[in-house]
Amino acid sequence: MFQPTGFADLAGKRVGIFGYGVEGRATERRVRDIAHSLVLVDDAPQQHTGVLSSSEGGLDALAHCDVVLKSPGIPRRRPDVLDLEARGVTVTSALNLWLHDIERSRVVAVTGTKGKSTTTSLSAFFFECLDQPALALGNLGRPPYDPLIDTSKGQLIVEVSSFQCVDITIAPESVVVTSLGSDHLDWHGSLEQYQRDKLSLTRAAGAHRTYVPELPVFRERAGELGGDVHFVEADVTGLAQALNLLGSHNDANVALALRVVADRAGVTHEELRAKILARASTFIPLPGRLTLVSREQAHGFVIDFVDDGLATSVLATIAALRVFDAHPLALIVGGFDRGIEYDELARAIGERRVPTTVIAMGEAGRRIMTSVHETSPSVETHEVASMFEAVTNARAFLRNGGVVLLSPAAPSFDVYKDWRERSADFATCVKTTD
């Protein structure tokens, strides 16, 4: 079977691109002048000219390709993907080919159930504090193989999703895993498979260092970690707070970024920390990650509205709850139901010692609410049909102040295009219900 080890190997080949979203369009730009011919296929091609529907001849067209470059949203073990391989078609990804082509010493790959976007952004910022150019790329929405992005210079910090990990056969020189929880079980099939897939990036070929937090879950699965493994203790100097990052989990994210950048740049942690503190006020935290949207003051009470919209997993939402342990809380959860268990989240909600209400949206919200009823029946819950209704209920519950927290523990695409649209709706509703 044909096994490309870089984009140049696609010369003279019939190449299929399966999935025509952001990654698929970037892939087309990268290979259109290399491949002999291209076949573009998507499950829902919409109005894109020349893109076949997978259910209307697209899969048959892919079966006649030499290689198919699969976008991350197409599950690796989906029957139609497995069928393509059974028919002798090589299925891989543009990111994998890019990693074979690029100078591995310039790349840091960051993955994890939560914290990967923040750690990616922090790593790029830390390099910049040393006056070394760096780009934050990958799952943030900037495919590193897109020819519209100049990756010819500096350090390349690439966020890698669990979807992407399974197609990668060669590792960059540095791999970071920020956390390991439960996510995307509809894509991976089971929790065990998800975690194996996530850690597979550390086991890819090529000499590399692997950085993980000093946490029991990583010690327990040390046998599944590849590369030269380094366990990193959380930062205790307050650097995360200086960077306006909320939550103790960000102490771990900061420590991972600090360690990998210091190692690659050949500087001490103290030297790097001093450089970061000098520029800390210029760091802009990413939206949707415990971002303060609004602060209302009335009758001597304060209500903070916090957008943690990118928290689409149980682990991420539990981490957000811990940030506000001492605050009365209205928690807005729910969205698309991907079949994961919510008992752990329900227990975390029930263990809170301050007034807390759960406001649930969508199928996932309904399941979270059911789990809360079963685990912690004394917790007040409300099911709502819209974000406007959610914010209205939250404000009514917090008459004496507290925090309205959007931390959904579920994806957004039952109602919204993506998490950004959901977060934007939250911010709009906060303003219009004031």
C-alpha positions in Angstrom: 0.0 0.0 0.0 1.2 3.5 -0.9 2.6 5.2 2.2 3.4 8.9 1.7 6.0 10.4 4.1 5.5 14.0 3.1 3.6 16.2 0.6 6.1 15.6 -2.2 5.1 12.0 -2.3 1.7 13.0 -3.6 3.1 14.1 -6.9 1.4 12.3 -9.8 -1.2 10.7 -7.4 -4.9 10.9 -7.3 -5.6 12.5 -3.9 -8.9 12.6 -2.0 -9.7 15.2 0.7 -12.4 13.8 3.0 -14.0 16.7 5.0 -14.1 20.2 3.6 -14.1 22.4 6.6 -11.2 24.7 7.7 -8.7 21.9 7.6 -10.0 20.5 4.3 -9.8 23.8 2.5 -6.3 24.4 3.8 -5.3 20.9 2.6 -6.6 21.6 -0.8 -4.5 24.8 -1.0 -1.5 22.8 0.1 -1.8 19.9 -2.4 -3.6 21.3 -5.4 -0.3 22.0 -7.3 1.3 18.7 -6.2 -1.3 16.0 -6.8 -2.2 14.8 -10.3 -5.9 15.2 -9.4 -8.1 16.0 -6.4 -11.4 14.5 -5.2 -13.2 16.7 -2.6 -15.8 15.0 -0.4 -17.8 16.1 2.6 -20.7 14.7 4.6 -22.6 18.0 4.1 -21.0 19.9 1.2 -23.4 22.8 1.3 -22.7 25.2 -1.6 -19.0 24.4 -2.2 -18.5 24.0 -5.9 -16.9 20.7 -6.9 -17.4 19.0 -3.5 -19.1 15.7 -3.6 -21.5 14.4 -0.9 -20.2 11.3 0.9 -23.7 9.8 0.6 -24.1 10.6 -3.1 -21.1 9.1 -4.9 -18.4 10.8 -2.8 -17.2 7.6 -1.1 -17.0 5.7 -4.4 -14.9 8.5 -5.8 -12.6 8.3 -2.7 -12.2 4.6 -3.3 -10.5 5.3 -6.6 -7.9 7.5 -5.0 -4.3 6.6 -4.1 -4.4 8.4 -0.8 -7.2 10.1 1.2 -6.3 13.0 3.5 -8.9 12.9 6.2 -10.1 15.9 8.2 -10.1 15.6 12.0 -13.9 15.6 12.2 -14.2 12.3 10.3 -13.9 9.5 12.9 -10.8 7.3 12.3 -12.8 4.1 12.9 -15.9 5.0 11.0 -17.1 2.1 8.8 -16.7 4.1 5.5 -13.1 5.0 6.5 -12.2 1.4 7.4 -13.8 0.3 4.1 -11.5 2.7 2.1 -8.5 1.1 3.8 -9.8 -2.4 3.1 -10.0 -1.5 -0.6 -6.3 -0.5 -0.6 -6.6 3.3 -0.2 -4.2 4.9 2.2 -5.9 7.1 4.7 -3.8 9.7 6.6 -3.9 13.4 7.4 -2.3 16.6 6.1 -1.0 17.3 9.6 0.9 14.0 9.6 2.5 14.7 6.2 3.4 18.2 7.5 5.1 16.8 10.5 7.2 14.5 8.2 8.2 17.5 6.1 8.9 20.2 8.8 12.1 20.5 10.9 10.9 18.6 14.0 13.2 20.6 16.3 11.0 23.7 15.6 7.7 22.1 16.7 6.0 21.7 20.0 2.8 19.6 19.9 0.3 20.2 22.7 -2.7 18.0 23.4 -4.9 17.1 26.4 -8.5 16.9 27.4 -8.4 20.5 28.7 -5.8 23.2 28.8 -4.2 22.6 25.4 -5.4 25.9 23.8 -4.2 27.9 26.8 -0.9 26.0 27.0 -0.3 26.5 23.3 -0.9 30.3 23.6 1.3 30.5 26.7 4.1 28.7 25.0 4.1 31.0 22.0 3.9 34.0 24.4 6.8 32.8 26.5 9.0 32.4 23.4 8.1 36.0 22.4 9.1 37.2 25.9 12.6 35.8 25.0 12.4 37.8 21.7 12.1 34.5 19.8 9.4 34.4 17.1 6.7 31.8 17.7 3.3 30.9 16.1 0.3 29.3 17.9 -1.2 26.9 15.3 -3.3 23.8 14.8 -6.6 23.1 16.5 -6.9 26.8 17.4 -8.1 27.3 13.8 -4.8 27.8 12.0 -3.7 24.6 10.2 0.1 24.7 10.1 0.2 23.2 6.6 -1.9 26.0 5.1 0.3 27.8 2.5 -1.4 31.1 3.6 0.5 30.9 6.9 4.2 31.5 6.8 5.9 28.9 9.0 9.4 29.3 7.6 10.8 30.9 10.8 10.6 30.6 14.5 9.0 28.1 16.9 5.8 26.4 15.9 3.4 25.6 18.7 0.7 23.2 17.4 -2.4 22.4 19.3 -3.4 18.8 18.5 -6.8 17.3 19.2 -7.5 13.7 20.1 -9.0 13.4 16.6 -5.7 14.3 15.1 -3.5 12.3 17.3 -4.5 8.9 15.8 -3.2 9.8 12.4 0.2 11.0 13.4 3.1 8.6 12.8 6.0 10.9 13.6 6.3 13.1 16.7 7.9 16.6 16.9 10.8 17.1 19.2 8.6 18.2 22.0 5.2 16.8 23.0 3.0 18.2 25.8 -0.1 16.5 27.3 -1.9 18.9 29.6 -4.6 16.6 31.1 -6.3 13.3 30.6 -10.1 13.0 31.2 -13.2 12.0 29.3 -14.2 13.5 26.0 -15.5 12.8 22.4 -16.6 9.3 23.3 -18.9 9.3 20.3 -15.8 9.7 18.1 -13.5 7.4 19.9 -16.0 4.7 21.0 -15.0 4.4 24.7 -13.1 6.2 27.5 -10.3 3.7 27.3 -10.0 4.2 23.6 -10.1 8.0 23.9 -7.3 8.0 26.4 -5.2 5.6 24.3 -5.8 7.7 21.2 -4.8 10.9 23.1 -1.6 9.4 24.4 -0.7 7.8 21.0 0.9 11.1 20.1 3.6 10.5 22.7 4.3 7.1 21.2 4.8 8.3 17.6 8.2 7.6 16.0 11.2 10.0 16.3 13.3 10.9 19.4 11.3 13.4 21.5 10.6 14.7 25.0 7.2 14.2 26.5 6.0 16.7 29.2 3.0 15.8 31.4 1.8 17.2 34.7 2.7 15.5 38.0 -0.7 13.9 38.4 -1.8 10.4 39.5 -3.5 9.7 36.2 -0.2 10.1 34.3 1.7 8.1 36.8 -0.9 5.3 36.5 -0.6 5.3 32.7 3.2 5.9 32.5 3.5 2.6 30.5 1.5 4.2 27.7 3.7 7.3 27.5 6.4 7.4 24.8 9.5 9.5 24.4 11.7 10.9 27.2 9.0 11.5 29.8 9.2 14.5 32.2 6.6 14.9 35.0 6.2 18.6 35.7 5.0 20.0 39.1 2.4 22.8 39.0 3.8 26.4 39.3 3.4 27.9 42.8 4.9 31.3 42.2 1.6 33.0 41.2 2.7 33.4 37.5 -0.7 32.3 36.3 -2.4 35.1 38.3 0.1 37.6 36.9 -1.1 36.5 33.5 -4.8 37.0 34.4 -5.5 33.3 34.3 -8.2 32.0 36.7 -8.0 28.6 38.4 -5.4 26.3 39.9 -5.4 24.2 36.8 -3.7 27.1 35.0 -0.8 26.7 37.4 -0.2 23.4 35.7 -0.6 24.9 32.3 1.9 27.6 33.1 4.4 25.1 34.5 4.2 23.0 31.4 4.7 25.9 29.0 7.5 27.3 31.3 9.4 24.0 31.3 9.2 23.2 27.6 10.1 26.8 26.5 13.0 27.0 29.0 14.3 23.6 27.8 14.1 24.5 24.1 15.5 28.0 24.6 18.4 26.9 26.9 17.5 29.3 29.7 16.8 28.8 33.4 13.3 28.9 34.7 14.2 32.0 36.8 15.5 33.9 33.8 12.4 33.0 31.7 10.0 33.8 34.6 11.5 37.3 35.0 11.1 37.9 31.2 7.5 36.8 31.4 6.6 39.0 34.4 8.0 42.0 32.6 5.5 41.5 29.8 2.7 39.7 31.7 0.2 42.6 31.3 0.4 42.2 27.5 -0.8 38.6 27.6 -4.4 38.3 26.4 -6.2 35.1 27.7 -8.1 33.2 25.1 -11.9 33.8 25.0 -14.2 31.1 26.3 -11.7 30.0 29.0 -12.9 31.4 32.3 -13.2 34.9 30.7 -15.0 37.6 32.7 -17.7 38.9 30.4 -19.4 41.4 32.7 -19.6 42.5 36.4 -22.9 43.9 37.7 -23.2 45.8 40.9 -26.6 46.5 42.5 -27.9 47.0 46.0 -24.4 46.3 47.4 -24.1 42.9 45.7 -21.9 41.8 42.8 -22.7 39.3 40.0 -19.8 38.1 37.8 -20.7 36.6 34.4 -17.9 34.2 33.4 -17.6 32.6 29.9 -16.0 29.2 30.0 -17.7 28.1 26.8 -14.8 26.0 25.6 -15.3 23.7 28.6 -17.0 21.0 26.6 -15.8 18.1 28.8 -16.7 17.0 32.4 -13.1 17.5 33.5 -13.0 21.1 32.3 -16.3 22.0 34.0 -15.2 20.5 37.3 -12.0 22.5 37.1 -14.1 25.6 36.6 -16.3 24.8 39.6 -13.2 24.6 41.8 -12.3 28.1 40.8 -15.5 29.4 42.4 -15.7 27.1 45.4 -16.6 30.0 47.8 -19.1 31.8 45.5 -22.8 31.2 45.1 -23.1 29.9 41.6 -25.6 29.6 38.7 -24.0 27.0 36.4 -25.2 26.9 32.7 -24.6 23.5 31.2 -25.6 21.3 28.3 -25.6 21.1 24.5 -25.0 18.2 22.1 -25.2 14.8 23.8 -22.2 12.6 22.8 -22.9 9.8 25.2 -20.5 10.5 28.1 -21.3 9.9 31.8 -22.0 12.9 34.0 -22.0 11.3 37.4 -18.6 12.7 38.3 -19.8 16.2 37.4 -23.0 15.7 39.4 -21.0 14.7 42.5 -18.8 17.7 42.2 -21.9 19.9 42.0 -23.4 18.2 45.0 -20.3 18.6 47.1 -20.4 22.4 46.9 -21.1 24.1 50.2 -22.5 27.4 48.9 -25.9 28.0 47.1 -25.7 26.4 43.6 -28.2 26.0 40.8 -27.9 24.0 37.6 -29.5 25.5 34.4 -29.7 22.9 31.7 -29.9 23.3 27.9 -30.3 20.6 25.2 -30.1 16.9 25.4 -26.8 16.8 27.3 -28.2 19.4 29.7 -31.2 17.1 30.4 -28.9 14.2 31.1 -26.7 16.3 33.4 -29.8 17.5 35.2 -31.0 13.8 35.6 -27.6 12.8 37.0 -27.7 15.7 39.5 -31.2 14.7 40.6 -30.0 11.1 41.2 -26.7 12.0 42.9 -27.5 15.3 44.7 -31.3 15.7 44.9 -31.1 18.8 47.1 -29.4 20.9 44.3 -31.9 23.2 42.5 -32.1 22.6 38.7 -33.9 24.3 35.8 -34.3 23.2 32.2 -34.5 26.1 29.7 -34.9 26.3 26.0 -32.6 29.2 25.2 -29.5 31.1 26.4 -31.7 34.2 27.1 -33.8 32.1 29.4 -30.7 30.6 31.0 -29.2 34.0 31.8 -32.5 35.3 33.1 -32.9 32.3 35.5 -29.3 32.6 36.6 -29.6 36.3 37.5 -32.8 35.7 39.4 -31.1 32.9 41.5 -28.2 35.2 42.4 -30.2 38.1 43.9 -27.5 38.4 46.7 -24.6 38.2 44.3 -22.4 35.4 43.0 -21.2 34.0 39.7 -23.1 33.0 36.5 -20.8 30.5 34.9 -21.3 29.2 31.3 -19.3 25.9 31.5 -21.3 23.5 29.4 -19.5 20.2 29.7 -20.9 19.5 26.2 -20.3 20.6 22.6 -22.4 23.3 21.1 -23.4 22.0 17.7 -26.9 20.9 18.6 -27.9 24.6 18.3 -24.8 26.6 17.5 -22.3 26.5 14.7 -19.4 26.2 17.2 -18.4 27.2 20.8 -17.6 30.7 19.7 -21.2 31.3 18.6 -22.5 29.9 21.9 -20.1 32.1 23.9 -21.1 35.2 21.8 -24.8 34.4 22.5 -24.0 34.2 26.2 -22.3 37.6 26.2 -25.2 39.1 24.2 -27.8 37.7 26.5 -25.9 39.1 29.6 -26.1 42.5 28.1 -29.7 42.3 26.9 -31.2 40.9 30.1 -29.5 43.5 32.3 
